[in-house]
Amino acid sequence: MRRRSRIDSARSALLLVDIQPDFLPGGALPTHDGLSILEPIGRLLAARPFGLCVATQDWHPRDHVSFASNHPGHAPMDRIELYGHEQILWPDHCIQETPGAMLHPDVDWSGFSAIVRKAVDPLVDSYSAIRNNWNPRGERPPTGLAGYLRERGVAQVFIAGLARDFCVRWSAEDCADEGFSTFVLWDLSRPVDPASDADVRDALDRRGVRVLESAQILAESSAP
């Protein structure tokens, strides 16, 4: 039997992760079929099933440590060790104040109460909406979003966006670790690598994150 999400509108939040042109076809780091999520995200926002909407925005300085261009002799998608952990070296993307870094104009952002900019520290990468990646001290500093959600009374977090195999996954895992009931809207996310889907589902399941389709949310929100 399909599990219902049982949305508690007063205590729920929608988290849209990194819906920016550089993660869409034609961008510097495109996800697979990323444009296809924009229209259904619009329908979901119009239905207003959530009490709160928040988003993240990748916002790199040009000298960011995650860019292959800042590591002579390396190419995009190479892997190195950084602060004791694996670091993928990315093509330059979502550079502050560039068109590819802007929140996508086809999404109505007017009802969002907070936008968290991440990866602003040139020395630290940042996938998750909740915690940055490891810093030189071996810590994963919080972004402040978890505290913001708690202070607003949020207990459920529904996550959509880009990319499913990195920033969406890490955000969901960290939300679950912070004690939120966490859901990933699978049809409203897209990966960099479609071959990662099975591994992502397994990882989310191990952390207690539930995978839903947006149609389930829309059906619940319209039910009497």
VOPA-286127 format. One record per residue (C-alpha): x, y, z; residue in one letter. Coordinates in nm, 4 decimals. Example, Ala and Ser with C-alpha at 12.3 -4.5 7.8 and 13.67 -1.06 7.14 Angstrom:
// residues 2
VEXVEX       xx       yy       zz code
VEXVEX   1.2300  -0.4500   0.7800    A
VEXVEX   1.3670  -0.1060   0.7140    S
//
This chain:
// residues 224
VEXVEX       xx       yy       zz code
VEXVEX   0.0000   0.0000   0.0000    M
VEXVEX   0.1322   0.3475  -0.0867    R
VEXVEX   0.2196   0.5437   0.2248    R
VEXVEX   0.0540   0.8805   0.2576    R
VEXVEX   0.2687   1.1768   0.3553    S
VEXVEX  -0.0017   1.3273   0.5796    R
VEXVEX   0.0968   1.6874   0.5209    I
VEXVEX   0.0550   1.9074   0.8249    D
VEXVEX   0.0339   2.2398   0.6429    S
VEXVEX   0.0978   2.4439   0.9549    A
VEXVEX   0.4203   2.2534   1.0282    R
VEXVEX   0.5483   2.1729   0.6795    S
VEXVEX   0.8079   2.3347   0.4558    A
VEXVEX   0.8937   2.2975   0.0895    L
VEXVEX   1.2675   2.3223   0.0227    L
VEXVEX   1.3646   2.3938  -0.3383    L
VEXVEX   1.7329   2.3196  -0.3922    V
VEXVEX   1.9500   2.5103  -0.6412    D
VEXVEX   1.7051   2.5682  -0.9259    I
VEXVEX   1.9504   2.7777  -1.1250    Q
VEXVEX   2.0324   2.7964  -1.4984    P
VEXVEX   2.3794   2.6493  -1.4574    D
VEXVEX   2.2192   2.3215  -1.3424    F
VEXVEX   1.9868   2.3073  -1.6430    L
VEXVEX   2.0537   2.2108  -2.0064    P
VEXVEX   2.2897   2.4630  -2.1617    G
VEXVEX   2.4372   2.5490  -1.8230    G
VEXVEX   2.7862   2.4861  -1.6901    A
VEXVEX   2.6874   2.1750  -1.4912    L
VEXVEX   2.3578   2.0487  -1.6352    P
VEXVEX   2.1406   1.7871  -1.4743    T
VEXVEX   1.9706   1.5218  -1.6824    H
VEXVEX   1.6378   1.6556  -1.8169    D
VEXVEX   1.6390   1.9315  -1.5564    G
VEXVEX   1.4015   2.1647  -1.7413    L
VEXVEX   1.1179   1.9166  -1.7040    S
VEXVEX   1.0750   1.9910  -1.3333    I
VEXVEX   0.9953   2.3619  -1.3742    L
VEXVEX   0.6344   2.3386  -1.4867    E
VEXVEX   0.5273   2.0813  -1.2238    P
VEXVEX   0.7020   2.2823  -0.9539    I
VEXVEX   0.4874   2.5748  -1.0636    G
VEXVEX   0.1727   2.3645  -1.0238    R
VEXVEX   0.2825   2.2535  -0.6784    L
VEXVEX   0.3511   2.6102  -0.5663    L
VEXVEX   0.0125   2.7225  -0.6985    A
VEXVEX  -0.1627   2.4593  -0.4860    A
VEXVEX   0.0012   2.5994  -0.1695    R
VEXVEX   0.0035   2.2771   0.0329    P
VEXVEX   0.2954   2.3889   0.2523    F
VEXVEX   0.3048   2.6341   0.5368    G
VEXVEX   0.6501   2.7612   0.4428    L
VEXVEX   0.8647   2.7719   0.1284    C
VEXVEX   1.2431   2.8115   0.1409    V
VEXVEX   1.5178   2.7647  -0.1168    A
VEXVEX   1.8916   2.7373  -0.1620    T
VEXVEX   2.1133   2.9111  -0.4156    Q
VEXVEX   2.4628   2.7949  -0.5065    D
VEXVEX   2.6762   3.1110  -0.4910    W
VEXVEX   3.0445   3.0459  -0.5565    H
VEXVEX   3.3280   3.2965  -0.5656    P
VEXVEX   3.5465   3.2556  -0.8739    R
VEXVEX   3.8361   3.1121  -0.6713    D
VEXVEX   3.6276   2.8374  -0.5133    H
VEXVEX   3.8159   2.5301  -0.3979    V
VEXVEX   3.5731   2.2927  -0.5719    S
VEXVEX   3.6466   2.4250  -0.9218    F
VEXVEX   3.8847   2.2171  -1.1319    A
VEXVEX   4.0123   2.5425  -1.2849    S
VEXVEX   4.1669   2.6297  -0.9479    N
VEXVEX   4.3657   2.3020  -0.9359    H
VEXVEX   4.6371   2.3033  -1.2059    P
VEXVEX   4.6739   1.9685  -1.3756    G
VEXVEX   4.3177   1.8585  -1.2952    H
VEXVEX   4.0047   1.8423  -1.5066    A
VEXVEX   3.6349   1.8631  -1.4184    P
VEXVEX   3.5028   1.5480  -1.2484    M
VEXVEX   3.8469   1.4530  -1.1167    D
VEXVEX   3.8447   1.3479  -0.7529    R
VEXVEX   4.0949   1.4651  -0.4943    I
VEXVEX   4.1261   1.4471  -0.1173    E
VEXVEX   4.0308   1.7705   0.0570    L
VEXVEX   4.0440   1.8039   0.4364    Y
VEXVEX   4.0434   1.4247   0.4698    G
VEXVEX   3.7405   1.3632   0.2459    H
VEXVEX   3.6808   1.3027  -0.1232    E
VEXVEX   3.6158   1.6165  -0.3261    Q
VEXVEX   3.4837   1.6132  -0.6804    I
VEXVEX   3.6325   1.8929  -0.8880    L
VEXVEX   3.3536   2.0656  -1.0762    W
VEXVEX   3.3441   2.2876  -1.3814    P
VEXVEX   3.3093   2.6530  -1.2838    D
VEXVEX   2.9399   2.7052  -1.2118    H
VEXVEX   2.6973   2.9299  -1.0246    C
VEXVEX   2.9560   3.2060  -0.9902    I
VEXVEX   2.8250   3.4980  -0.7875    Q
VEXVEX   2.6352   3.7627  -0.9877    E
VEXVEX   2.6482   3.5660  -1.3154    T
VEXVEX   2.3318   3.4700  -1.5072    P
VEXVEX   2.3884   3.0994  -1.4419    G
VEXVEX   2.3766   3.1567  -1.0673    A
VEXVEX   2.0434   3.3383  -1.0561    M
VEXVEX   1.7296   3.1690  -0.9312    L
VEXVEX   1.5467   3.0488  -1.2398    H
VEXVEX   1.2956   3.3087  -1.3614    P
VEXVEX   1.0330   3.0472  -1.4534    D
VEXVEX   0.9747   2.9730  -1.0842    V
VEXVEX   0.7596   3.2134  -0.8814    D
VEXVEX   0.9833   3.2973  -0.5868    W
VEXVEX   0.7540   3.5626  -0.4420    S
VEXVEX   0.6114   3.3383  -0.1709    G
VEXVEX   0.9475   3.2169  -0.0392    F
VEXVEX   1.0371   3.3308   0.3103    S
VEXVEX   1.4104   3.2530   0.2974    A
VEXVEX   1.6821   3.1941   0.0371    I
VEXVEX   1.9996   3.0324   0.1717    V
VEXVEX   2.3104   3.1047  -0.0337    R
VEXVEX   2.5699   2.8321  -0.0018    K
VEXVEX   2.9302   2.7692  -0.1083    A
VEXVEX   3.0116   3.1346  -0.0451    V
VEXVEX   3.3333   3.0432   0.1414    D
VEXVEX   3.6084   2.9908  -0.1207    P
VEXVEX   3.7659   2.7188   0.0959    L
VEXVEX   3.4554   2.5075   0.1631    V
VEXVEX   3.2182   2.3313  -0.0736    D
VEXVEX   2.8503   2.3138   0.0144    S
VEXVEX   2.5974   2.0606  -0.1106    Y
VEXVEX   2.3450   2.0473   0.1725    S
VEXVEX   2.0946   2.3152   0.2662    A
VEXVEX   2.1573   2.2293   0.6314    I
VEXVEX   2.5340   2.1915   0.6681    R
VEXVEX   2.8304   2.2911   0.4552    N
VEXVEX   3.0843   2.0308   0.3498    N
VEXVEX   3.3952   1.9797   0.5610    W
VEXVEX   3.6145   2.2779   0.6381    N
VEXVEX   3.9899   2.2744   0.7126    P
VEXVEX   3.9107   2.2001   1.0814    R
VEXVEX   3.7225   1.8837   0.9863    G
VEXVEX   3.3834   2.0350   1.0715    E
VEXVEX   3.0625   2.0678   0.8738    R
VEXVEX   2.9360   2.4092   0.9824    P
VEXVEX   2.5591   2.4666   0.9847    P
VEXVEX   2.3995   2.7020   0.7351    T
VEXVEX   2.1438   2.8138   0.9942    G
VEXVEX   1.8467   2.6766   0.8011    L
VEXVEX   1.7688   2.3996   1.0517    A
VEXVEX   1.7360   2.6535   1.3310    G
VEXVEX   1.5236   2.8785   1.1144    Y
VEXVEX   1.2859   2.5934   1.0347    L
VEXVEX   1.2571   2.4917   1.3992    R
VEXVEX   1.1838   2.8467   1.5100    E
VEXVEX   0.9066   2.8586   1.2507    R
VEXVEX   0.7572   2.5386   1.3930    G
VEXVEX   0.8438   2.3147   1.0976    V
VEXVEX   0.8370   1.9382   1.1554    A
VEXVEX   0.8080   1.8113   0.7952    Q
VEXVEX   1.0395   1.9035   0.5087    V
VEXVEX   0.9577   1.8224   0.1459    F
VEXVEX   1.2563   1.8585  -0.0872    I
VEXVEX   1.2771   1.9091  -0.4642    A
VEXVEX   1.5357   2.0531  -0.7009    G
VEXVEX   1.8860   1.9931  -0.8324    L
VEXVEX   2.0871   1.7863  -0.8329    A
VEXVEX   1.9207   1.4757  -0.6948    R
VEXVEX   2.2466   1.2822  -0.6505    D
VEXVEX   2.4275   1.5618  -0.4660    F
VEXVEX   2.2587   1.8661  -0.3153    C
VEXVEX   1.9097   1.7162  -0.2884    V
VEXVEX   2.0415   1.3933  -0.1377    R
VEXVEX   2.2732   1.5649   0.1106    W
VEXVEX   2.0006   1.8099   0.2114    S
VEXVEX   1.7543   1.5268   0.2717    A
VEXVEX   2.0010   1.3215   0.4738    E
VEXVEX   2.0910   1.6205   0.6913    D
VEXVEX   1.7252   1.7160   0.7418    C
VEXVEX   1.6541   1.3623   0.8601    A
VEXVEX   1.9577   1.3697   1.0906    D
VEXVEX   1.8235   1.6946   1.2385    E
VEXVEX   1.5000   1.5198   1.3320    G
VEXVEX   1.2669   1.6499   1.0598    F
VEXVEX   1.0264   1.4118   0.8900    S
VEXVEX   1.1845   1.4308   0.5467    T
VEXVEX   1.0460   1.3591   0.2010    F
VEXVEX   1.2065   1.3835  -0.1431    V
VEXVEX   0.9733   1.4635  -0.4314    L
VEXVEX   1.1377   1.2300  -0.6795    W
VEXVEX   0.9677   1.3559  -0.9938    D
VEXVEX   1.0647   1.7141  -0.9060    L
VEXVEX   1.4366   1.6413  -0.8882    S
VEXVEX   1.6944   1.5430  -1.1480    R
VEXVEX   2.0465   1.3988  -1.1196    P
VEXVEX   2.3788   1.4847  -1.2738    V
VEXVEX   2.4223   1.1107  -1.3339    D
VEXVEX   2.1016   0.9110  -1.3961    P
VEXVEX   2.2902   0.5908  -1.3163    A
VEXVEX   2.3016   0.7069  -0.9542    S
VEXVEX   1.9264   0.6733  -0.8979    D
VEXVEX   1.9278   0.3303  -0.7321    A
VEXVEX   2.2103   0.4253  -0.4978    D
VEXVEX   2.0371   0.7507  -0.4053    V
VEXVEX   1.7118   0.5728  -0.3251    R
VEXVEX   1.8957   0.3199  -0.1093    D
VEXVEX   2.0853   0.5925   0.0757    A
VEXVEX   1.7682   0.7904   0.1445    L
VEXVEX   1.5868   0.4820   0.2677    D
VEXVEX   1.8686   0.4009   0.5091    R
VEXVEX   1.8371   0.7488   0.6618    R
VEXVEX   1.4602   0.7283   0.6970    G
VEXVEX   1.3859   0.9706   0.4121    V
VEXVEX   1.0666   0.8874   0.2233    R
VEXVEX   1.0405   0.9222  -0.1527    V
VEXVEX   0.7153   1.0634  -0.2935    L
VEXVEX   0.5736   1.1871  -0.6223    E
VEXVEX   0.4310   1.5372  -0.6411    S
VEXVEX   0.0952   1.3944  -0.7537    A
VEXVEX   0.0567   1.2454  -0.4064    Q
VEXVEX   0.1017   1.5892  -0.2525    I
VEXVEX  -0.1450   1.7507  -0.4902    L
VEXVEX  -0.4005   1.4762  -0.4262    A
VEXVEX  -0.3716   1.5198  -0.0503    E
VEXVEX  -0.3944   1.8965  -0.0685    S
VEXVEX  -0.7165   1.8775  -0.2733    S
VEXVEX  -0.8786   1.5999  -0.0679    A
VEXVEX  -1.1787   1.7014   0.1475    P
//
